[in-house]
Amino acid sequence: MNKEKIFNILKNFGYVISSNLLTLIVSSVVILILPKVIGVNEYGYWQLYTFYLTYIGFFHFGWCDGIYLKFGGENYSDLDKKYFASQVSSFIIFQSIISLLSIIASLLFSKNSSTLFIFLALSLNFVITNTRLLFIYTLQTTNRIKEASIITISDRFIYVIFLLFLLFSNNTSFQRMIIADNIARVISLFCALYICKDITFISDRKLVQIKDSWDNIKVGSNLMLANIASSLIIGVVRFAIQKGWDIATFGKVSLTLSLSNLVMTFINAIGIVVFPMLKRTSSDKLALVYKSMRLILMLTMLTMLIVYYPLRIILEYWLPAYKDSLEFMGMVFPMIVFEGKTSLLLNTYLKAMRQEKLIFKINFLTTIISIFMAVLSVVILKSLSISVLSIVILLSFRSTLLELKVARLLNLSIFKDLFLEFIIVFIFICGNIFLDMRISIILYLISLMTYYFITFNKKNISLKNLLRT
């Protein structure tokens, strides 16, 4: 049984990693090649589109999250098909209304043709992206990881074909890239409709099911609010940078954040597999699984910070126009440590234990602090460096609060681990700010070796323990 479970977990990891590997390739093309072939302002508008696109998912108001939480751990074959068919039709009607209102608002309030184009494209994504998300969440929460990955792969595969065509034909512009992105999303939506046809095309369903829809929104609202607050932690700072400086500066700072988010692509993917697994894990084993996963994750994340050094050298040569912004990468790159732990470990555990309200409270508190720090760094101090550094400070604050709560729920002590990890990250950031890169590399490697020595002396925490559960 254990061997079968391990095989299924590894198989699901394979599907998810494959889909996210393609996403990583596409993101790498956009991040590394696009700034090379289009102007700084054009790239800034593209980053503005992708920035606002991240908030489209919040306009299902917790509907998708409710389904994700209510049916987590169930088998897809056991789902009530008529119920889900009614949910799909109700959801599409609801999103179409929001899309229409957004189009009207875009026509009335957009300041110039570039922003009008961006907001019209975003308006279409209420229907396209959110409906697709409903299917992906349904597949993921019922452990049909392969099918969910196919939908993701189809989107990015089609998009990268369009993108390469634009690059080779020398017709690249942010408008054409947005059109290509939307076409790819539409095709992947049709792919999702086909995969989930047994819960989509049912003739004797109710077209609108208000009571069930409202129940899903109520169940998922806490998680949705938590996700909104989580997104606003960085979003508030980015929005302040956009308003405090020009579109070119916004694009340059966004580039450094995008580089860090490349790593997060795989971390988020692993969380997709872990959630159904935890829902099926007995409560007496959750603490052991947590300790094992935490050890593996932190060893991986702190080691991956080394990637910063060769990456910066390559990018300074490849993108000389962005050399000044790459200096900020040494400050913001450790966000992968705190975001990785929060996304894969803390949020996944708290969702499995139905602690969405706790996630929301901590994210909301961090967002309030984010607003204060944005005003301080942008309006009062007018310091771009402090604005960027505040992102890591905020994410570390949020991660620490969440982990203290998880540790209390699982009756674990993690203070020494937290302290040691903070020291390692502090050395990394200070070395990049104040020291020559060669000295910084040596100092961080010594710190990392010390961390390995201390960590590997711990007992009863291993990958073997994790797989055994």
C-alpha positions in Angstrom: 0.0 0.0 0.0 2.8 2.4 0.9 4.6 1.6 -2.4 1.4 2.2 -4.3 0.9 5.5 -2.5 4.5 6.6 -3.2 4.1 5.7 -6.9 0.9 7.7 -7.2 2.5 10.7 -5.5 5.5 10.6 -7.7 3.3 10.1 -10.8 1.3 13.2 -9.8 4.5 15.1 -9.2 5.6 14.1 -12.7 2.4 15.5 -14.3 2.5 18.7 -12.4 6.3 19.3 -12.9 5.9 18.6 -16.6 3.1 21.3 -17.0 5.0 23.7 -14.8 8.3 23.1 -16.7 6.5 24.4 -19.8 5.2 27.3 -17.8 8.8 27.9 -16.7 10.1 27.8 -20.2 7.4 30.3 -21.4 8.1 32.6 -18.4 11.8 32.4 -19.1 11.3 33.5 -22.7 9.1 36.4 -21.6 11.4 37.5 -18.8 14.8 36.9 -20.6 14.1 37.5 -24.3 11.2 40.0 -24.3 13.0 42.9 -22.6 15.8 42.4 -25.2 13.5 42.9 -28.2 11.0 45.5 -27.1 11.4 48.9 -25.5 11.5 49.5 -21.7 8.1 51.3 -21.8 6.5 48.5 -23.9 7.8 45.9 -21.4 6.4 48.0 -18.6 2.9 47.9 -20.2 3.2 44.1 -20.5 4.1 43.8 -16.9 1.1 46.1 -16.0 -1.2 43.6 -17.9 0.3 40.6 -16.1 0.1 42.5 -12.7 -3.6 43.2 -13.0 -4.3 39.7 -14.5 -3.3 38.2 -11.2 -6.3 39.8 -9.6 -8.9 38.5 -12.1 -9.2 35.3 -10.1 -10.6 37.1 -7.1 -13.8 38.0 -9.0 -15.2 34.5 -8.5 -15.6 35.7 -4.9 -14.6 32.4 -3.4 -16.8 30.2 -5.6 -13.9 28.1 -7.0 -12.2 28.0 -3.5 -15.5 26.7 -2.0 -15.6 23.8 -4.4 -11.9 23.1 -3.9 -12.4 22.9 -0.1 -15.7 21.1 0.0 -14.7 18.3 -2.4 -11.1 18.0 -1.5 -10.0 14.3 -1.3 -13.1 13.0 -3.1 -13.0 10.9 -6.2 -14.0 12.5 -9.5 -16.2 9.6 -10.4 -18.3 10.0 -7.2 -19.2 13.7 -7.9 -22.8 14.6 -8.4 -22.6 15.5 -12.2 -25.9 17.4 -12.3 -24.9 19.5 -9.3 -21.6 20.4 -11.0 -23.3 21.1 -14.4 -25.5 23.6 -12.7 -22.5 25.2 -11.0 -20.7 25.6 -14.3 -23.7 27.3 -16.1 -24.4 29.5 -13.1 -20.7 30.5 -12.9 -20.4 31.4 -16.6 -23.5 33.6 -16.4 -22.1 35.3 -13.3 -18.7 35.9 -14.8 -20.3 37.2 -18.1 -22.1 39.9 -16.1 -18.9 41.0 -14.4 -17.1 41.0 -17.7 -19.7 43.3 -19.3 -19.6 45.7 -16.4 -15.8 45.8 -16.6 -15.9 46.6 -20.4 -18.2 49.5 -19.7 -15.9 50.8 -17.0 -12.9 50.4 -19.2 -14.5 52.5 -22.0 -15.5 55.2 -19.5 -12.4 55.6 -17.4 -9.3 54.5 -19.3 -6.8 57.4 -19.6 -5.1 56.4 -22.9 -5.3 53.9 -25.7 -2.7 51.6 -24.2 -4.4 51.2 -20.8 -7.8 50.9 -22.6 -6.4 48.0 -24.6 -5.1 46.4 -21.4 -8.3 46.7 -19.5 -10.5 45.5 -22.3 -8.3 42.3 -22.6 -8.5 41.9 -18.8 -12.3 42.2 -19.0 -12.6 39.2 -21.3 -10.5 37.1 -18.8 -13.3 37.2 -16.2 -15.1 34.6 -18.3 -12.0 32.9 -19.9 -9.6 32.5 -17.0 -12.0 32.1 -14.1 -14.2 29.5 -15.9 -11.0 27.5 -16.7 -10.0 27.9 -13.1 -13.3 26.3 -11.9 -12.5 23.2 -14.0 -8.8 23.1 -12.9 -9.8 23.3 -9.2 -12.4 20.6 -9.6 -9.8 18.3 -11.2 -7.0 19.1 -8.7 -9.1 18.7 -5.6 -10.3 15.2 -6.8 -6.7 14.2 -7.5 -7.0 14.2 -11.3 -3.7 15.9 -11.5 -2.9 14.6 -15.0 -6.0 16.2 -16.6 -5.5 19.5 -14.8 -1.9 19.5 -16.0 -3.0 19.0 -19.6 -5.2 22.1 -19.4 -2.3 24.1 -18.1 0.1 22.7 -20.7 -2.2 23.4 -23.6 -2.4 27.1 -22.6 1.3 27.6 -22.3 2.2 25.4 -25.3 -0.1 27.4 -27.7 1.1 30.7 -26.2 4.8 29.9 -26.7 4.1 29.0 -30.3 2.4 32.4 -30.9 5.2 34.1 -28.9 8.0 32.5 -30.9 6.2 33.4 -34.2 6.0 37.1 -33.1 9.7 37.1 -32.1 11.0 35.5 -35.3 8.7 37.7 -37.5 10.0 40.8 -35.6 6.4 41.9 -34.9 6.5 41.8 -31.2 4.5 44.4 -29.2 2.7 44.2 -25.9 -0.7 44.4 -27.7 0.1 41.4 -29.9 1.4 39.5 -26.9 -1.8 40.1 -25.0 -3.9 39.0 -27.9 -1.7 35.8 -28.2 -2.1 35.2 -24.4 -5.9 35.5 -24.6 -6.2 33.2 -27.7 -4.2 30.5 -25.8 -6.4 30.9 -22.8 -9.6 30.5 -24.9 -8.2 27.3 -26.5 -7.2 25.9 -23.1 -10.8 26.7 -21.8 -12.3 24.6 -24.6 -9.8 21.9 -23.7 -11.1 22.0 -20.1 -14.7 21.9 -21.3 -13.9 18.7 -23.3 -12.1 17.0 -20.4 -14.9 17.9 -18.0 -17.7 17.3 -20.5 -19.5 14.9 -18.2 -20.1 17.8 -15.7 -20.6 20.4 -18.4 -22.9 19.1 -21.1 -25.9 17.7 -19.2 -29.3 18.5 -20.6 -31.5 18.0 -17.5 -29.6 20.3 -15.2 -30.8 23.6 -13.7 -29.3 26.6 -15.6 -28.9 28.6 -12.4 -28.6 27.2 -8.9 -28.4 30.2 -6.6 -28.5 28.4 -3.2 -25.7 26.0 -4.0 -23.6 28.7 -5.6 -24.0 30.9 -2.6 -23.0 28.0 -0.3 -19.8 27.5 -2.3 -19.1 31.2 -2.1 -19.6 31.2 1.7 -17.3 28.2 2.1 -14.6 29.6 -0.1 -14.9 33.3 0.9 -12.4 33.0 3.8 -9.8 31.4 1.6 -10.5 33.9 -1.2 -10.1 36.8 1.2 -6.9 35.3 2.4 -5.7 35.0 -1.2 -6.6 38.6 -1.9 -4.8 39.8 1.2 -1.9 37.6 0.3 -1.7 39.1 -3.2 -2.0 42.6 -1.9 1.0 42.2 0.3 3.3 42.6 -2.8 0.6 44.2 -4.9 0.3 47.3 -2.7 4.1 47.9 -3.0 4.1 47.3 -6.7 1.1 49.7 -7.2 2.9 52.3 -5.1 6.0 51.9 -7.3 3.9 52.3 -10.4 2.4 55.5 -9.1 5.6 56.9 -7.5 7.8 56.3 -10.6 7.3 55.9 -14.3 6.2 52.8 -16.3 9.8 52.0 -17.2 10.9 51.8 -13.5 7.8 49.7 -12.8 8.8 47.3 -15.6 12.4 47.1 -14.3 11.3 46.3 -10.7 8.7 43.8 -12.0 11.5 42.0 -13.9 13.4 41.3 -10.7 10.2 40.0 -9.0 9.4 37.9 -12.1 12.8 36.2 -11.8 12.1 35.2 -8.2 8.7 34.0 -9.2 10.2 31.6 -11.7 11.3 29.5 -8.8 7.9 29.8 -7.2 6.4 28.1 -10.3 7.6 24.7 -9.1 6.9 25.3 -5.4 3.2 26.1 -6.2 3.0 23.0 -8.4 4.1 20.7 -5.5 1.4 22.3 -3.3 -1.2 21.1 -5.8 -0.2 17.5 -5.2 0.3 17.9 -1.4 -3.2 19.2 -0.6 -5.2 16.1 -1.5 -2.5 13.9 0.1 -2.8 15.8 3.4 -6.6 15.6 3.3 -6.2 11.8 3.3 -3.5 11.7 6.0 -4.6 10.8 9.5 -4.3 13.6 12.0 -1.8 11.8 14.3 0.7 11.7 11.4 0.4 15.4 10.3 3.2 16.6 12.7 5.7 14.0 11.4 4.9 14.8 7.8 5.3 18.5 8.6 8.7 18.2 10.1 10.0 16.0 7.3 8.6 18.3 4.6 9.9 21.4 6.3 13.4 20.1 6.5 13.5 19.1 2.8 11.9 22.4 1.7 14.2 24.7 3.7 17.3 22.8 2.6 16.2 23.2 -1.0 15.2 26.9 -0.7 18.3 28.1 1.0 20.5 26.2 -1.4 18.6 27.7 -4.4 19.6 31.2 -3.3 23.0 30.3 -4.8 21.4 30.5 -8.2 21.2 34.3 -7.8 25.0 34.8 -8.4 25.4 33.2 -11.8 21.9 34.5 -12.8 22.9 38.1 -12.1 26.2 37.9 -14.0 24.4 36.5 -17.1 21.6 39.0 -17.0 23.9 42.0 -16.6 25.5 40.9 -19.8 22.3 40.0 -21.6 20.1 42.9 -20.4 22.4 45.9 -19.9 19.4 48.3 -20.0 18.2 46.7 -16.8 21.5 46.5 -15.0 20.4 49.1 -12.3 17.3 47.1 -11.5 19.2 43.8 -11.2 20.9 45.3 -8.1 17.5 45.0 -6.4 17.4 41.2 -7.1 19.9 40.6 -4.3 17.4 42.1 -1.9 14.3 40.5 -3.2 15.5 37.0 -4.2 15.1 35.6 -0.7 11.4 36.0 -1.1 11.5 32.4 -2.6 12.4 31.1 0.9 9.4 32.7 2.7 6.9 32.4 -0.2 8.0 28.8 -0.9 7.4 27.8 2.8 4.1 29.7 2.9 2.7 28.4 -0.4 3.8 24.8 -0.2 3.8 24.1 3.6 1.9 26.6 5.7 -1.1 27.4 3.5 -1.5 23.8 2.4 -1.5 22.6 6.0 -3.9 25.3 7.2 -6.3 24.6 4.3 -6.2 20.9 5.1 -7.1 21.7 8.7 -9.8 24.2 7.5 -8.1 27.2 9.1 -8.9 29.6 6.2 -10.0 32.3 8.7 -6.5 32.2 10.3 -4.8 32.6 6.9 -7.0 35.6 6.1 -6.4 37.3 9.5 -2.6 37.0 9.1 -2.6 38.1 5.5 -4.9 41.0 6.2 -2.6 42.2 9.1 0.4 41.9 6.7 -1.5 43.9 4.0 -2.2 46.7 6.5 1.5 46.8 7.3 2.3 46.7 3.6 0.2 49.9 3.0 2.1 51.6 5.8 5.5 50.6 4.4 4.4 51.6 0.9 3.5 55.1 2.1 6.7 55.3 4.1 9.1 54.2 1.3 7.4 55.8 -1.7 5.6 58.9 -0.5 7.7 60.0 2.5 11.3 58.6 1.9 10.9 58.3 -1.9 13.3 55.3 -1.8 13.0 52.6 -4.4 15.5 50.4 -2.5 13.4 50.5 0.7 10.3 49.8 -1.3 11.9 46.6 -2.8 13.4 45.5 0.5 10.0 45.9 2.2 8.7 43.1 0.1 11.0 40.5 1.7 10.4 42.0 5.1 6.6 41.7 4.7 6.8 38.1 3.3 9.1 37.0 6.1 6.7 38.5 8.7 3.7 36.8 7.2 5.5 33.4 6.9 6.7 33.6 10.6 3.3 34.3 12.0 1.7 31.5 9.9 4.3 29.0 11.0 4.0 29.9 14.7 0.3 29.2 14.4 0.9 25.9 12.6 3.5 24.8 15.1 1.0 25.5 17.9 -1.7 23.5 16.2 0.7 20.6 15.7 2.4 21.0 19.1 5.8 21.6 17.6 8.8 23.8 18.6 10.4 25.6 15.7 12.0 28.7 17.2 15.6 27.6 16.8 14.9 26.6 13.2 13.3 30.0 12.4 16.2 31.9 14.1 18.8 30.0 12.1 17.0 30.5 8.8 16.7 34.3 9.5 20.4 34.5 10.1 21.2 32.8 6.8 18.9 35.1 4.8 20.2 38.2 6.6 23.8 37.2 5.6 22.7 36.7 2.0 20.9 40.1 1.8 23.6 42.1 3.6 26.4 40.5 1.6 24.7 41.5 -1.7 24.1 45.1 -0.5 27.4 45.9 1.2 30.0 43.5 -0.2 31.7 42.7 -3.4 30.0 39.8 -5.2 33.0 37.4 -4.8 33.2 38.0 -1.1 29.4 37.7 -0.8 29.4 34.3 -2.5 32.1 33.0 -0.2 30.4 34.3 2.9 27.0 32.8 1.9 28.6 29.4 1.1 30.3 29.3 4.5 26.9 30.1 6.1 25.1 27.5 4.1 27.7 24.8 5.0 27.3 25.7 8.7 23.5 25.4 8.2 23.9 21.9 6.6 26.1 20.8 9.5 23.7 21.9 12.2 20.6 20.6 10.3 21.9 17.2 9.4 22.7 16.5 13.1 18.9 16.5 13.8 17.3 13.2 14.5 14.0 11.6 13.5 13.5 13.9 10.5 14.1 12.4 7.1 12.6 11.8 3.6 12.1 8.2 4.7 9.8 9.3 7.5 7.8 11.4 5.0 7.3 8.6 2.5 6.5 6.1 5.3 3.4 8.2 6.3 
